[in-house]
């Protein structure tokens, strides 16, 4: 509040909290439903659905079954999807990542045929689900070779754009990958394909359920030589400037809740849309708390998503979106 008042007896902040309609009228932060994205996991084969034990309500689908699930979700109000692939054919070069037989590529084609442009399709660009070692880049002398990985990532992005993806989202955290992907897309005529860069992706303990879901845990070592150190924030600004310079259209912070300060830092330092990934560990923690009777699910989910929005996120990737719409929490 500007200025100091000698007599503040007439200032009662509780007036603006006195009833629900007044609280709604004066709310400073409102959730942005069109800015939310539901993630999905795509597996090879046909007519299969697999439960993910650590993520209640989230499943893996073959491309044909994914179309049916998204058809239901579209009726709920979901318009934006993010696809992650799994593979039963892994090798040291991640060749399935940029194959036209990639399960996500097949799924994109089916979704585009079924929904035309009524669904916005984004897809994760990373090698971890397609390498036999589980790392996000190619290995040379037991170390992730940054520059050797760029070609595979670029080829992967192009194949997904050819299939009809609106957005490619490189999550690998290799240096220069945004620029390499932008150049590859533009040279093949995909100048309108957006890049949503995982700009500040931290080496986090919150990814455990995802690694089960995507079968993408590294077989040796960890990802700390390429994902960010959770102790650092100034470094995130360096990543932000680099991704902007290389042609990113949207910048992302991952995870979301432990890194609200980084979301806010991005919001203060760019006019680009800022995305935040409400990751698997955050989702599973909420589900476990509800199951244990420690929290009301609606209240917990709305508080978490509002906190991410309040920090400055324009876009939120969240596994809660289907529950949010199905249970009409957003309307209330």
PLY file of the C-alpha trace (Angstrom):
ply
format ascii 1.0
element vertex 332
property float x
property float y
property float z
element edge 331
property int vertex1
property int vertex2
end_header
0.00 0.00 0.00
1.44 3.33 -1.05
2.14 5.81 1.71
1.90 5.52 5.46
-1.34 6.42 7.20
-1.43 7.92 10.66
-4.96 6.72 11.18
-5.68 3.36 9.58
-8.82 2.57 11.53
-10.92 2.63 8.34
-8.72 0.14 6.50
-10.11 -3.35 6.98
-8.67 -5.89 4.50
-11.16 -8.49 5.73
-13.99 -6.61 4.00
-12.70 -8.02 0.72
-12.75 -11.55 2.19
-16.18 -11.42 3.80
-18.13 -13.54 1.27
-17.39 -15.91 -1.59
-18.85 -13.63 -4.27
-16.72 -10.74 -3.02
-13.62 -12.93 -2.93
-14.33 -14.02 -6.50
-14.95 -10.44 -7.59
-11.62 -9.21 -6.25
-9.45 -12.27 -6.92
-6.05 -11.24 -8.26
-5.25 -14.56 -9.97
-7.55 -16.65 -12.14
-6.82 -20.01 -13.71
-6.49 -19.99 -17.48
-8.22 -23.12 -18.77
-7.28 -22.57 -22.45
-3.66 -22.42 -21.31
-3.63 -25.92 -19.79
-2.24 -29.02 -21.48
-2.99 -32.68 -20.65
-0.04 -35.09 -21.08
-0.49 -38.60 -22.58
1.77 -41.63 -22.95
1.79 -43.54 -26.26
2.93 -47.16 -26.58
3.56 -49.37 -29.63
0.97 -51.86 -30.84
-2.79 -51.86 -31.16
-5.80 -51.91 -28.86
-3.86 -51.71 -25.59
-4.25 -49.64 -22.44
-1.81 -49.98 -19.53
-2.28 -48.58 -16.05
0.51 -46.59 -14.45
0.45 -47.68 -10.83
2.27 -44.63 -9.48
-0.05 -42.18 -11.31
-3.70 -42.96 -10.50
-6.01 -42.24 -13.42
-3.18 -41.88 -15.96
-2.61 -44.64 -18.51
-0.51 -45.61 -21.50
-2.39 -46.01 -24.79
-1.66 -47.37 -28.23
-2.40 -44.82 -30.95
-5.84 -46.26 -31.74
-6.93 -46.25 -28.10
-5.44 -42.80 -27.57
-7.81 -41.39 -30.19
-10.75 -42.78 -28.22
-9.45 -41.37 -24.93
-8.86 -37.92 -26.40
-12.30 -38.01 -28.01
-13.73 -38.35 -24.49
-11.42 -35.66 -23.17
-12.36 -33.22 -25.92
-15.97 -33.55 -24.83
-14.85 -32.54 -21.33
-13.16 -29.45 -22.74
-9.55 -30.52 -23.27
-8.14 -28.87 -26.39
-4.38 -29.13 -25.83
-2.40 -32.37 -25.58
1.24 -33.30 -25.03
2.42 -36.71 -26.24
5.26 -38.80 -24.81
6.37 -41.99 -26.52
7.61 -45.36 -25.37
9.45 -47.88 -27.50
10.04 -51.62 -27.52
12.96 -51.07 -29.91
15.78 -49.24 -28.17
19.37 -48.85 -29.32
22.43 -46.71 -28.69
21.53 -44.28 -31.52
17.86 -43.79 -30.56
16.85 -44.60 -34.14
13.18 -45.13 -33.24
13.04 -41.52 -31.98
13.16 -40.22 -35.56
11.50 -43.17 -37.31
8.15 -42.74 -39.03
7.16 -45.87 -37.10
7.59 -44.00 -33.82
4.37 -44.52 -31.79
3.93 -40.77 -31.25
4.30 -40.08 -34.97
1.57 -42.64 -35.67
-0.61 -41.11 -32.97
-0.18 -37.58 -34.33
-1.33 -38.70 -37.77
-4.41 -40.40 -36.33
-5.26 -37.42 -34.13
-4.86 -34.99 -36.99
-7.15 -37.11 -39.16
-9.74 -37.46 -36.41
-9.74 -33.93 -34.99
-8.26 -31.81 -37.82
-7.19 -28.55 -36.14
-9.64 -28.76 -33.24
-6.90 -30.19 -30.98
-3.51 -28.57 -30.44
-0.86 -31.31 -30.56
2.49 -30.89 -28.86
5.07 -33.64 -28.49
8.11 -34.20 -26.33
11.44 -34.24 -28.16
13.97 -36.29 -26.22
15.97 -39.48 -26.75
15.67 -41.07 -23.30
12.70 -43.35 -24.13
14.47 -44.61 -27.27
18.04 -45.22 -26.12
19.13 -48.53 -24.62
20.94 -46.60 -21.87
18.05 -44.27 -20.97
19.93 -41.00 -21.27
18.57 -37.96 -23.10
21.48 -37.79 -25.53
23.91 -40.11 -27.29
26.80 -41.60 -25.31
30.49 -41.34 -26.09
33.08 -42.65 -23.63
30.41 -43.00 -20.91
29.46 -39.33 -21.23
26.47 -37.74 -22.92
27.87 -36.20 -26.11
26.10 -32.88 -26.52
26.90 -32.00 -30.13
26.52 -35.54 -31.46
22.99 -35.59 -30.04
21.77 -32.51 -31.89
21.25 -34.24 -35.24
19.10 -37.00 -33.72
17.01 -34.45 -31.82
16.56 -32.30 -34.93
15.56 -35.29 -37.03
13.08 -36.32 -34.33
11.52 -32.85 -34.33
11.18 -32.81 -38.12
9.51 -36.24 -38.26
6.96 -35.16 -35.66
6.32 -31.87 -37.46
5.81 -33.78 -40.73
3.18 -35.90 -38.99
1.27 -32.77 -37.98
2.54 -31.62 -34.57
1.80 -27.97 -33.81
4.52 -27.73 -31.17
7.76 -29.64 -30.61
9.09 -29.50 -27.07
12.77 -30.38 -26.62
13.27 -31.61 -23.06
16.79 -33.04 -23.39
18.69 -29.96 -22.09
21.50 -30.27 -24.64
23.23 -26.97 -25.37
22.24 -25.44 -28.74
19.37 -27.85 -29.36
16.75 -25.12 -29.82
18.80 -23.47 -32.55
19.54 -26.79 -34.26
15.86 -27.77 -34.21
14.74 -24.34 -35.44
17.16 -24.52 -38.36
16.08 -28.07 -39.23
12.38 -27.17 -39.14
12.79 -23.99 -41.16
14.94 -25.65 -43.82
12.16 -28.17 -44.44
9.39 -25.60 -44.59
8.02 -25.96 -41.05
8.42 -22.30 -40.20
5.11 -22.22 -38.31
5.91 -25.19 -36.05
6.44 -23.80 -32.57
9.26 -24.74 -30.23
8.30 -24.95 -26.57
11.70 -25.30 -24.94
12.20 -26.98 -21.60
14.41 -24.02 -20.74
15.00 -24.61 -17.03
14.58 -28.34 -16.51
16.04 -29.24 -13.16
17.59 -32.56 -12.13
14.71 -33.30 -9.80
13.53 -36.02 -7.46
9.98 -35.29 -8.66
10.34 -37.29 -11.88
10.09 -40.79 -10.40
6.54 -41.65 -11.51
7.21 -40.30 -15.01
10.25 -42.51 -15.41
8.07 -45.50 -14.60
5.39 -44.28 -17.00
7.81 -43.65 -19.88
10.27 -46.46 -19.08
13.01 -43.89 -19.34
15.21 -44.22 -16.25
18.95 -44.08 -17.07
20.70 -47.45 -16.82
23.81 -45.85 -15.33
24.70 -42.58 -13.66
22.23 -39.72 -13.51
21.22 -36.65 -15.54
23.00 -34.02 -13.50
25.55 -33.24 -16.22
22.80 -31.83 -18.45
19.75 -31.07 -16.33
20.03 -28.05 -14.04
21.26 -28.05 -10.45
18.32 -27.32 -8.13
20.52 -24.95 -6.12
20.82 -22.51 -9.03
18.58 -19.69 -10.20
20.91 -17.24 -12.00
21.87 -20.07 -14.31
18.21 -20.32 -15.35
18.42 -16.80 -16.76
21.41 -17.84 -18.86
19.35 -20.73 -20.25
16.46 -18.33 -20.86
18.56 -15.88 -22.91
20.12 -18.70 -24.92
16.78 -20.31 -25.79
15.28 -16.97 -26.79
18.29 -16.18 -28.99
18.07 -19.63 -30.62
14.41 -19.20 -31.56
12.23 -20.63 -28.78
8.59 -19.54 -29.01
7.62 -20.66 -25.49
9.94 -21.19 -22.51
9.26 -23.72 -19.78
10.19 -24.33 -16.15
10.11 -27.93 -14.88
9.10 -28.93 -12.21
6.60 -26.24 -11.22
5.81 -26.13 -7.50
9.37 -26.32 -6.11
10.44 -23.70 -8.68
7.83 -20.97 -8.40
10.67 -18.49 -7.97
12.10 -19.51 -11.36
8.69 -19.14 -13.02
8.48 -15.64 -11.55
12.04 -14.89 -12.69
11.15 -15.89 -16.25
7.97 -13.83 -16.16
9.98 -10.75 -15.16
12.60 -11.25 -17.87
10.72 -12.17 -21.04
7.57 -11.31 -22.91
7.42 -14.81 -24.39
4.75 -17.17 -23.02
6.03 -18.96 -19.92
5.02 -22.59 -19.41
5.35 -24.65 -16.25
5.19 -28.44 -15.95
3.21 -29.65 -12.92
5.14 -32.92 -13.00
4.39 -36.54 -12.15
5.82 -36.39 -8.64
3.71 -33.35 -7.78
0.64 -35.11 -9.20
1.29 -38.38 -7.36
1.98 -36.61 -4.07
-1.40 -34.90 -4.31
-3.14 -38.18 -5.11
-1.44 -39.95 -2.20
-2.35 -37.17 0.22
-5.98 -37.41 -0.86
-5.99 -41.20 -0.61
-4.60 -40.96 2.92
-7.36 -38.54 3.91
-4.88 -35.72 4.45
-6.30 -33.28 1.91
-9.38 -32.40 -0.09
-8.49 -33.09 -3.73
-10.35 -30.17 -5.27
-8.94 -27.67 -2.77
-5.39 -29.03 -3.12
-5.39 -29.09 -6.92
-6.88 -25.62 -7.27
-4.43 -24.19 -4.75
-1.45 -25.76 -6.53
-2.50 -24.66 -10.02
-3.34 -21.17 -8.79
0.09 -20.87 -7.16
1.75 -21.79 -10.47
-0.40 -19.23 -12.29
0.24 -16.56 -9.65
3.99 -17.07 -10.05
3.63 -16.08 -13.68
2.91 -19.16 -15.79
0.76 -18.57 -18.87
0.68 -22.28 -19.75
0.49 -25.25 -17.37
1.08 -28.86 -18.31
-0.76 -30.89 -15.70
-2.04 -34.43 -15.24
-4.86 -32.94 -13.14
-6.61 -31.34 -16.11
-8.98 -34.22 -16.83
-10.07 -34.38 -13.16
-10.43 -30.60 -13.08
-12.92 -30.69 -15.96
-14.65 -33.97 -15.19
-15.44 -32.89 -11.63
-16.29 -29.32 -12.72
-13.90 -27.83 -10.17
-13.04 -25.06 -12.59
-16.69 -23.96 -12.96
-17.14 -23.73 -9.22
0 1
1 2
2 3
3 4
4 5
5 6
6 7
7 8
8 9
9 10
10 11
11 12
12 13
13 14
14 15
15 16
16 17
17 18
18 19
19 20
20 21
21 22
22 23
23 24
24 25
25 26
26 27
27 28
28 29
29 30
30 31
31 32
32 33
33 34
34 35
35 36
36 37
37 38
38 39
39 40
40 41
41 42
42 43
43 44
44 45
45 46
46 47
47 48
48 49
49 50
50 51
51 52
52 53
53 54
54 55
55 56
56 57
57 58
58 59
59 60
60 61
61 62
62 63
63 64
64 65
65 66
66 67
67 68
68 69
69 70
70 71
71 72
72 73
73 74
74 75
75 76
76 77
77 78
78 79
79 80
80 81
81 82
82 83
83 84
84 85
85 86
86 87
87 88
88 89
89 90
90 91
91 92
92 93
93 94
94 95
95 96
96 97
97 98
98 99
99 100
100 101
101 102
102 103
103 104
104 105
105 106
106 107
107 108
108 109
109 110
110 111
111 112
112 113
113 114
114 115
115 116
116 117
117 118
118 119
119 120
120 121
121 122
122 123
123 124
124 125
125 126
126 127
127 128
128 129
129 130
130 131
131 132
132 133
133 134
134 135
135 136
136 137
137 138
138 139
139 140
140 141
141 142
142 143
143 144
144 145
145 146
146 147
147 148
148 149
149 150
150 151
151 152
152 153
153 154
154 155
155 156
156 157
157 158
158 159
159 160
160 161
161 162
162 163
163 164
164 165
165 166
166 167
167 168
168 169
169 170
170 171
171 172
172 173
173 174
174 175
175 176
176 177
177 178
178 179
179 180
180 181
181 182
182 183
183 184
184 185
185 186
186 187
187 188
188 189
189 190
190 191
191 192
192 193
193 194
194 195
195 196
196 197
197 198
198 199
199 200
200 201
201 202
202 203
203 204
204 205
205 206
206 207
207 208
208 209
209 210
210 211
211 212
212 213
213 214
214 215
215 216
216 217
217 218
218 219
219 220
220 221
221 222
222 223
223 224
224 225
225 226
226 227
227 228
228 229
229 230
230 231
231 232
232 233
233 234
234 235
235 236
236 237
237 238
238 239
239 240
240 241
241 242
242 243
243 244
244 245
245 246
246 247
247 248
248 249
249 250
250 251
251 252
252 253
253 254
254 255
255 256
256 257
257 258
258 259
259 260
260 261
261 262
262 263
263 264
264 265
265 266
266 267
267 268
268 269
269 270
270 271
271 272
272 273
273 274
274 275
275 276
276 277
277 278
278 279
279 280
280 281
281 282
282 283
283 284
284 285
285 286
286 287
287 288
288 289
289 290
290 291
291 292
292 293
293 294
294 295
295 296
296 297
297 298
298 299
299 300
300 301
301 302
302 303
303 304
304 305
305 306
306 307
307 308
308 309
309 310
310 311
311 312
312 313
313 314
314 315
315 316
316 317
317 318
318 319
319 320
320 321
321 322
322 323
323 324
324 325
325 326
326 327
327 328
328 329
329 330
330 331
